[in-house]
């Protein structure tokens, strides 16, 4: 049975009924494509743990997840949507929390939790980074701006490759599953979106490694050597580490994969 919220007309009528509008401050672009909705739910299965959704909006994905058997906790920042969600999710076993997802105690989420969400563009990167750092999630399936998805899944040497690419690669296996046109949402955004699936690898956070990575990308026009020296790494150690890795002095950070950065970190801390 088609979801009653997967049409622009239904969304307009529901918003009008409650005297509401899609608010850009909250990144509200509501999914109205039934076909894409079903593909998102399928990509998130199996529901082996509790499912967290951030930014449920009008409840279209929340409803589909609950009807597919997921145990959903939906976290919404916009308190205006409380009567809407209570209406659209009536009778479904969904836990609704009205708060900022960036302030939620994710470290207390049950081990093996899942994230399934149409993420507000403005919080996607910091939120996904934090969820990966917690080590509490078995799978993260989410919609983001296509450009962000490309950065999350980028390979070394590509224009999109950077700190986010390495952060994701350190913690998870990343897949960009499919793209969605602006018309799949109401109101339609000015950009395309993508569905990303991250499968965490159970690797602990490594703050020292990412201080190194951030230093390497802080000034992309500089060579890796100059960027690291500018960040405070001893010049002699940097030169010896690059030489040990058979890397030329003019090498740039965007050409190194995650394993090379790990080796570089080890050499920088062991070089004499």
C-alpha positions as CSV (number, residue, x, y, z in Angstrom):
1,X,0.0,0.0,0.0
2,X,1.5,3.4,-1.0
3,X,2.5,5.7,1.8
4,X,-0.1,8.5,2.0
5,X,2.6,11.1,2.4
6,X,4.5,10.4,-0.8
7,X,3.0,13.1,-3.0
8,X,3.7,16.9,-3.1
9,X,-0.1,17.4,-2.9
10,X,-0.5,15.4,0.3
11,X,2.4,17.2,1.9
12,X,1.1,20.7,0.9
13,X,-2.3,19.8,2.4
14,X,-0.9,18.4,5.6
15,X,1.3,21.5,6.1
16,X,-1.6,23.8,5.4
17,X,-3.8,21.9,7.8
18,X,-1.4,22.6,10.6
19,X,-0.5,26.1,9.4
20,X,3.1,25.1,8.7
21,X,5.7,25.4,6.0
22,X,9.0,23.7,5.2
23,X,11.6,25.7,7.1
24,X,15.1,26.1,5.5
25,X,16.7,26.6,9.0
26,X,16.0,22.9,9.7
27,X,17.0,21.7,6.2
28,X,13.4,20.5,5.6
29,X,13.0,18.8,2.2
30,X,10.4,16.1,2.7
31,X,10.8,12.8,0.7
32,X,7.8,12.4,-1.6
33,X,9.0,9.5,-3.9
34,X,7.4,6.2,-3.1
35,X,9.9,4.3,-5.2
36,X,12.9,5.8,-3.5
37,X,11.3,5.4,-0.1
38,X,11.0,1.6,-0.6
39,X,14.6,1.4,-1.8
40,X,15.8,3.2,1.3
41,X,14.0,0.8,3.6
42,X,15.3,-2.2,1.7
43,X,18.9,-0.8,1.9
44,X,18.5,-0.5,5.7
45,X,17.4,-4.1,6.3
46,X,17.8,-6.3,8.3
47,X,16.7,-4.5,11.4
48,X,19.0,-6.3,13.8
49,X,18.9,-3.5,16.4
50,X,17.0,-0.4,17.4
51,X,16.7,2.2,14.6
52,X,17.4,5.8,15.2
53,X,16.0,8.4,12.7
54,X,17.2,12.0,12.8
55,X,14.9,14.6,11.2
56,X,11.7,12.6,10.6
57,X,10.0,15.7,9.3
58,X,6.4,14.7,8.5
59,X,7.1,11.0,9.3
60,X,7.2,9.5,5.8
61,X,10.3,7.4,6.4
62,X,9.4,6.8,10.1
63,X,6.2,5.3,9.1
64,X,7.7,3.1,6.4
65,X,10.4,1.8,8.8
66,X,7.9,1.0,11.6
67,X,5.6,-0.7,9.1
68,X,8.5,-2.8,8.0
69,X,9.1,-4.0,11.6
70,X,11.8,-1.6,12.8
71,X,11.9,-0.4,16.4
72,X,12.2,3.4,15.7
73,X,13.3,6.3,17.9
74,X,12.8,9.5,15.8
75,X,14.6,12.6,16.9
76,X,13.2,15.9,15.6
77,X,14.5,19.4,16.4
78,X,11.4,21.3,15.1
79,X,8.8,21.2,17.9
80,X,6.3,22.7,15.4
81,X,6.0,19.3,13.9
82,X,4.8,17.5,17.1
83,X,1.1,17.6,16.2
84,X,1.9,16.5,12.6
85,X,4.0,13.5,13.7
86,X,1.5,12.5,16.3
87,X,-1.1,12.4,13.5
88,X,0.9,10.7,10.8
89,X,2.4,8.1,13.2
90,X,-0.7,7.4,15.2
91,X,-1.0,3.8,16.2
92,X,2.6,2.9,15.3
93,X,5.2,1.9,18.0
94,X,7.5,4.9,17.4
95,X,9.3,6.8,20.2
96,X,9.4,10.5,19.4
97,X,12.0,12.8,20.9
98,X,12.0,16.6,20.3
99,X,15.6,17.8,20.7
100,X,18.7,18.7,18.8
101,X,20.3,15.5,17.5
102,X,23.8,17.0,18.0
103,X,23.0,17.2,21.7
104,X,21.7,13.6,22.0
105,X,23.8,11.2,24.1
106,X,24.7,8.9,21.3
107,X,27.4,7.2,23.4
108,X,24.6,5.7,25.3
109,X,22.8,4.2,22.3
110,X,22.5,0.4,22.5
111,X,25.4,-1.4,20.9
112,X,24.4,-2.6,17.4
113,X,22.0,0.3,16.8
114,X,21.1,1.5,13.3
115,X,20.7,5.0,11.8
116,X,18.2,5.4,9.0
117,X,17.5,9.0,8.1
118,X,17.0,11.7,5.5
119,X,19.6,13.9,7.3
120,X,19.3,17.7,7.3
121,X,22.2,18.9,5.1
122,X,23.5,21.3,7.7
123,X,24.3,18.6,10.4
124,X,25.1,15.6,8.2
125,X,28.9,15.7,8.4
126,X,29.3,16.4,12.2
127,X,26.5,14.0,13.1
128,X,27.8,11.1,11.0
129,X,31.4,11.7,12.3
130,X,30.2,11.6,15.9
131,X,28.1,8.4,15.3
132,X,31.1,6.6,13.8
133,X,33.3,7.7,16.7
134,X,30.9,6.2,19.3
135,X,31.3,2.6,18.0
136,X,27.7,1.9,18.9
137,X,26.3,1.5,15.4
138,X,26.1,-1.6,13.2
139,X,24.9,0.3,10.1
140,X,24.2,3.8,9.0
141,X,21.9,4.4,6.0
142,X,21.1,8.0,5.2
143,X,20.3,10.6,2.6
144,X,22.7,13.5,2.2
145,X,23.6,16.1,-0.4
146,X,25.3,14.3,-3.4
147,X,28.5,16.4,-2.9
148,X,28.8,15.2,0.7
149,X,28.2,11.6,-0.4
150,X,31.0,11.9,-2.9
151,X,33.4,13.2,-0.2
152,X,32.5,10.3,2.1
153,X,33.3,7.7,-0.6
154,X,36.1,9.5,-2.5
155,X,39.3,7.8,-3.5
156,X,42.8,9.3,-3.0
157,X,43.7,11.8,-5.7
158,X,40.2,12.7,-6.6
159,X,38.9,16.3,-6.1
160,X,36.4,15.2,-3.4
161,X,39.0,13.4,-1.3
162,X,39.8,14.8,2.1
163,X,39.4,14.6,5.8
164,X,35.8,13.3,5.7
165,X,36.8,10.5,3.2
166,X,39.5,9.3,5.5
167,X,37.4,9.6,8.6
168,X,34.7,7.4,7.0
169,X,37.3,4.9,5.6
170,X,38.9,4.6,9.1
171,X,35.6,3.6,10.7
172,X,33.5,1.9,8.0
173,X,33.0,0.4,4.6
174,X,31.2,3.0,2.6
175,X,28.8,2.6,-0.3
176,X,27.0,5.3,-2.3
177,X,24.0,3.3,-3.3
178,X,22.0,5.6,-5.6
179,X,21.2,9.3,-6.3
180,X,17.9,11.1,-6.0
181,X,16.8,14.0,-8.2
182,X,15.5,17.2,-6.6
183,X,11.9,16.2,-7.6
184,X,12.0,13.3,-5.1
185,X,11.5,15.9,-2.4
186,X,9.1,18.7,-1.5
187,X,10.1,21.4,-1.7
188,X,12.7,20.3,-4.2
189,X,16.2,21.3,-3.1
190,X,18.6,22.9,-5.5
191,X,21.0,19.9,-5.4
192,X,20.8,16.2,-6.0
193,X,20.9,13.8,-3.1
194,X,22.5,10.4,-2.5
195,X,21.8,7.4,-0.3
196,X,24.9,6.3,1.6
197,X,25.3,3.1,3.6
198,X,28.2,2.8,6.1
199,X,29.0,-0.5,7.7
200,X,31.3,0.2,10.7
201,X,34.5,-1.9,11.0
202,X,34.7,-1.8,14.8
203,X,37.8,0.4,14.7
204,X,38.3,2.7,17.6
205,X,38.8,6.4,17.1
206,X,42.4,7.6,16.7
207,X,42.6,11.4,17.6
208,X,46.4,11.6,16.9
209,X,45.9,10.1,13.4
210,X,43.2,12.7,12.6
211,X,45.2,15.6,13.9
212,X,47.8,14.5,11.3
213,X,45.2,14.1,8.6
214,X,43.6,17.5,9.4
215,X,47.1,19.1,9.3
216,X,47.8,17.5,5.9
217,X,44.6,19.0,4.4
218,X,44.6,22.3,6.2
219,X,46.4,24.0,3.3
220,X,45.7,21.9,0.2
221,X,48.0,24.0,-2.0
222,X,51.0,23.2,0.1
223,X,53.1,20.1,-0.2
224,X,52.5,17.5,2.6
225,X,55.9,18.3,4.1
226,X,55.2,22.1,4.3
227,X,51.7,21.5,5.6
228,X,52.9,19.3,8.4
229,X,55.8,21.6,9.3
230,X,53.4,24.5,9.4
231,X,51.2,22.5,11.8
232,X,54.1,22.1,14.2
233,X,55.5,18.7,13.2
234,X,59.3,18.8,13.4
235,X,60.8,19.3,9.9
236,X,63.5,16.7,10.3
237,X,61.0,14.0,11.4
238,X,58.7,14.8,8.5
239,X,61.5,14.5,6.0
240,X,62.7,11.2,7.4
241,X,59.2,9.8,7.5
242,X,58.5,10.8,3.9
243,X,61.8,9.3,2.8
244,X,61.1,6.0,4.7
245,X,57.8,5.8,2.8
246,X,59.6,6.5,-0.5
247,X,57.5,9.6,-1.0
248,X,58.9,12.6,-2.9
249,X,59.3,15.9,-1.1
250,X,56.7,17.5,-3.3
251,X,54.0,14.9,-2.5
252,X,50.6,16.3,-1.4
253,X,48.3,15.0,1.3
254,X,45.4,14.2,-1.1
255,X,47.5,11.4,-2.8
256,X,47.9,9.3,0.4
257,X,45.4,6.6,1.3
258,X,44.4,5.7,4.9
259,X,47.1,3.1,5.3
260,X,49.8,5.5,4.1
261,X,48.6,8.0,6.7
262,X,48.8,5.4,9.4
263,X,52.3,4.5,8.4
264,X,53.3,8.2,8.3
265,X,51.8,8.6,11.8
266,X,53.8,5.7,13.2
267,X,57.0,7.0,11.6
268,X,56.6,10.5,12.9
269,X,56.2,9.2,16.4
270,X,59.2,6.8,16.2
271,X,61.6,8.8,14.1
272,X,64.7,9.9,16.0
